[in-house]
Amino acid sequence: MMSQIKRISGCTQALCAMLLSVWLLLTYNAYGAPSPIELFILDAPPLTVVDDAKGHGIVGDVALMAIAKAGYIAHIQALPWARSQKYVSEKQDLLIAPLSRTPEREDRFTWIAPIMTMERAFFSLEHQVSSFAEAKRVYRVIGVGLGSAQEEILRAQGFSNEQIYPLTIGDNPAQMLLKGRIDAWFNGVPESQYIWPKVSERTLLMSPVMSTVDLYLACSKQCSPEQVQGLRDAVETLRRDGTLARIQKRYLSQE
């Protein structure tokens, strides 16, 4: 620090004071307070929860721990999910989770690290199908989360626009299924099994798992390599030391 002060010894007292203050601030930011970073999530328990004293869900808690371990402080943001994806992909150095790594999204984001595997299936009150082909024949209207990978998966499997009914993510599809407004709900298994008992005591029929895709902590397409590597290392540390598995077990045991 003394060498830094000597370099500005020829300036006026006021300028010296200003330069020293700036240098001290930069030093504090570099070695003291964590840098802020924005994390976009949504209410999709048990995966992510925006505001709950018990935690932010499996992926949310892991992401927040990784962010802290990598030396950042997270500012949680919540927008409608499709809007969050568009916003993050077009900006710089913003984080988003949980995001399924689908072909349609591959070039729009920087994929930091997988956090957990998501299994998806059809849920219905009347017909238990065994394949996408059977679902296409049997279900007239299928509810999916708006902006979710479920919508992309069904379109890739050849389902028509008339069969796919995008709904706000959360318990809306479950409520629509209960009211008979949709014939089936194509969704993540843990999320559906978490939501349904809170909506109804009726038996929910589940198909075999139809799709398995990893859920990622991702960043904007333009993302600092140092930030990506730091977060990637942090997630892998949480995986190796068993923290990730313990978090997942804690939330899933609450279903």
N, C-alpha and C positions, 0 to 999 in steps of 0.2 A: 504494500500500500504506500510506503514512503517513497518508492521510486515513482509511483504514479503522481504523488503530490509534487515532487521535484520537477517533473516535466511541465507543470503549469506555473512554475515559480515566477515567470515573467509577466503574468497577466495581472490585471487590476484585482483589488480585493474582492469586489462584487462578482467579477467573472470567475475568479478562483473559487469562490463559495458556491457558485452555480454549478461549475464543472465538477467540483467535489461531490455535490449533492447528487448529480446525475450518475456519477461513477458508483457512489454508495448504493443508489437505487438499483442499478444494473447488477451489482455484486449481490445484493439481497435477493433479487429475482433469480439469479443464477444458482445461488447456494443456499437460499433460505426458503421462502414460501414456494409451495408447488405452483406450477403453471396451470391456469384454468383450461378446461376442455369441455365441450358440450357433448352430451350423450342423449340421443333421441331414442325413447322407448315408448311402449304403449301398454295399456291395461289388458293383459292377456295372461291372467294367473293360470297355472303356477309358474309360467315362463318369465313374465315381467309384470311388475306392479308399479304404477306411478307413485302412489302415495299411500303407504301403509306402515304403521309403526313396527310391524313384525318383520319388515324387510321388503325388498324389491323383486322377489321371485328368484327362481334358479339362475336364469341367465343374467338378470339384473344384478343380483348380489355378486356373481362371479365377475361381471364386467366392472362393477364399482371397486371391487378388491384389486383387480388387475390394474385399473387406472391409478389407484393410490400407490400400489407397489411400484408402478413405473414412474412415479414422481409427479403425478398430476392431481388436480382436484376437479371432480366432476360437477357440472351443472346440468341437472336433468331437465330435458325438454320433452314436451308431449304435444304432438299435432295429430290430426287424422293420419292413419298409417300410410296411405298412398302419398299424401302430401309430404310427410316426413322423408320418405324415400326419395322423392323428387328433389326436395330441398337439400338433403345431405349430398346426393350425387352431384349436384351442380355447384356446391360450395367447396370449401377447402378445409381439411383437417377436422372434420366433424365426425363423430362416432354414432353408430346406430346398431341396435340389437333388440331382439333376436332376428337375424335375417337369414332366410334359407338361400343357399347358393344354387340358384337355378340358372339354366342357360340364358334366359332372358335378362338376368341381372348381372351376369358374369363381367361384362365390360363396363358396367356403370359404377362399380365400387372397388375399393381396395380391400381384399379379404384378409383380415388380420389373423384370426384363429377360430377353429370350431370349438364350441363350448359343449354342445350335447347333440345327440341324434334325435331327430323328430320323426316318429312314425305317424302316418296318416291313414285314416280309414273312413268308410261310410257308416253313418249312424242313422237309424230309422226306428220308428215305432211299429212298423208293419212288415217290412220286407228286408230280410238279411241276405244281401247279395254276396257273391264269391269272386267277382271279377269286374273290371271296368266295363267289359262288353255287356255283362248282365245288368250292371247299373244303368248303362246307357239305354237298355231296353225297358227296364222296370220303372225307373224314377223319371217322373215328368218334370219336376222342379227340384233342384239341389241347391241348398244354401251353402255359401262359402263366405269367409271373411273378406271384406272389401280391401283390396290392395294386398291380399295374402298370396302366398305361393300356391295355395289350394286352387285358386282361380286359374293360375298359369298351368298347373298340372292337368286340370280337367280339359282345358282348351287344347293342350298338347295331345291329349288322348282322344280328341275328336268330338267332344261334347259340344252341342250347339249352344248358341247364345240364349235360346229360349229355355234351355235346361239349367243354365247357370244363373243363380240369383245371388249377387253380391250383397252382403249385409254388414252393417257396422260390427266390427270385431268385439267380442264379449259374449253376453248371454242372449243377444238378439236372435241368432240362428236357433238356439235351443227353444226360445219362446215361440218362434214361428213354427218350429216342428211340433211343439205341443199343441198349438192352435190349428194344426192341419194346413197351414199356409204353404208349407214346403213338404216334399215327400221324404227327403233325406238331408243330412248334414254331412258334408265332407270336411273333415277337420283333423287337427292333431289329436292323437289319443290322450295324452296326459291332460290337455286343456279341456277336452270334452268330458272326460271322467271327473275332472275337478268341478266343472260348471253344472253338469246335469243334476246331481243330488240336491243342489241348491234351488233347482227349478221345479223338479217333479220327483215323485216316488215311483212313477211308472217305469217299467223295464225298458231299457234302451238297447236295441239290437245293434251289434257291431259286426261289421264285415271283417275278414282277414285284413292284415296290414297291406295297403295297396301301394304305398310310397314311403321311402325312407331317405331323408335328406338331412344333412348336418345343418345346425343352426350356428351362425357365426356372429362374432363381434366384428363389425366391418367399419370402414372409414370412407370418406369421400374419395372419388376417383383421384383427385389431387390431394395426396396425403404425405406428410413428412416421413421419409424413410426411417429417421431416428424414432419418431413416434410409433410407427408401425412395429419396428423391431423391439422396442421397449415393452409395448403392450403384448406382443406375441410371446416374448420371453416370460412375462408375468403370468399370462394365462397358462403356459406350459408348466410353470413352477407350481401353480395352484392345482394343476392336474396331477403332477408327480407326487406332491406331498399329501394327496388325498382330500384336500379342501373341497375341490369341485364335487367329488363323490358324496362327501358328507352333506353339502348344501342340497344336492339333488335328493338324497335320501330324506332329509328333513322336510322338504316341501311335499314330496310325493307321499310321505307317511301321513300327511294332514288331509289327504283327499277323503 
